[in-house]
Amino acid sequence: MQTELSRTLGIEHAVFGFTPFPAVAAAISRAGGFGVLGAVRYTAPDDLKRDLDWLDAHAGGRPYGLDVVMPAKKVEGVSEADVEAMIPEEHRRFVRDTLAAHGVPELAEGEAPGWRITGWMEQVARTQLDVAFDYPIRLLANALGSPPADVVTRAHDRDVLVAALAGSARHARKHQEAGIDIVVAQGYEAGGHTGEIATMVLTPEIVAAVDPLPVLAAGGIGSGPQVAAALTLGAQGVWLGSIWLTTAEADLHSPALTRKLLAAGSGDTVRSRALTGKPARQLRTAWTDAWDDPAGPGTLPMPLQGLLVAEAVSRIQKYEVEPLLGTPVGQIVGRMTAERSVQAVFDDLTRGFEQAVDRINRIAGRSGRS
């Protein structure tokens, strides 16, 4: 699964794996792909440094990257406390009532929530970059549009490629104008924040829109034939996220959540604003249903919603309250039916890719692999 982009980065397979877990990112790189560590959950620079130390030591000398979340435009003088103060009491009460209805215990006295959305705030992302640029990362990806111009320059000065996710050709062209090196065409099927266009339609649109920039296809991809389809559509690789959640190296800290993921079908996800305030595909749960119910107060815009539900999400996860327990995940969850190692996922991808190429060769009247 070689392309011009994979050869440029010195990787065996044009498979880019986004994950919040350092062990998964390292395993992806060791397997011949390109591991990308999600930084949004690191609010303390020392925590990110610790995990980048580990990742760098366990990637087998293979390249890896970092994914941050930061807006293109800077907002001056706004603190987390300022944002917290904007949350209406009606919404706080709705959170309390929903948790009480499901018997969710309180956190222990003095226990801080384990999940915070502060990684979405620009000042936090910038501290992450201060740490990350001390490591030999080869790629910096931004999940919230193009990063600020000074960040792009800073990355390029260190010979680091910059990628940005796009849900439309219009967004992709803006990335190109901002000096981005790689566009990730993220389709409607993907986990997390997505647009309205499916991967099969979106990928060739973006390929045409930003030519000659390399494009990675994302959304609903988790098999070798899908990788082959992405390359046929003009992509120079694939960006996979959800498929790694049920790998042996992933550390979800929740057997109940792993069971739910393995049991879920491709129709068991929903795009909901319940987690961050923007439409994000995730497991459908009683929690997403409550927020999407017209009888409720409705969600708040980003980043208010994320700050509002941070403690609630931590409590739901800690006590594994199954009706409310969920996670961002794409429609590929229907193929995630058994726990496998990262290497086993790659073995399946490469085997399926070869079979798909052979099938196309037979249809085209050619024998053997080209």
Buried (B, 14 or more C-beta within 10 A) or exposed (E): BEBEBBEEBEBBBBBBBBBBBBBBBBBBBBBBBBBBBBBBBBBEBEEBBBBBEBBBEBBEEBBBBBBBBBBBEEEEEBEBEEBEEEBEEEBEEBBEEBBEEBEBEEBEEEEEBBBBBBBBBBEBBBBBBEBBBEBBBBBBBBBBBBBBEEBBEBBBEBEBBBBBBBBBBEBBBBBBEBBBBBBBBBBBBBBBBBBEBBBBEBBBBBBEBBEEBBBBBBBBBBBBBBBBBBBEBBBBBBBBBBBBBBBBBBEBEBEBBBBBBBEBEBEBBBBBBBBBBBBBBBBBBBBBBBBBEEEBBBBBEBBBBBBBBBBBBBBBBBBBBBBBBBBBBBBBBBBBEEEBEBBBBBBBBBEBBBEBBBEBBEEEEEEEEE
